Amino acid sequence: MRKIEMNSSRNQYRLARDGVPGFTLIELVVVIGIIGVLTGLLPPALSLAKERGRRLSCMTNMRQLTMAALAYAHGDSQNSLSGKSDFEYQNLS
């Protein structure tokens, strides 16, 4: 059972179901437009977050590689990586 009610303040017709006022077509189009604008703003924000995550991952990998190289050089018993080696360069010619 549907009724059409007249809203006298804005002079708009609203479709009512069991006495509950409905939405006008203009209101629905505005809401769909707002959702469209918000959906358009979402991809750039997500790509920025993805780029920040990639940078953070790269920085973490570089830090781990540096720590591994330093630990390896520090644990070198022959000092071949620290520059304090007693190795004599021989003329190979």
Buried (B, 14 or more C-beta within 10 A) or exposed (E): EEEEEEEEEEEEEBBBEEEEEBEBEEEEEEEEEEEEEEEEEEEEEEEEEEEEEEEEEEEEEEEEEEEEEEEEEEEEEEEEBEEEEEEEEEEEE
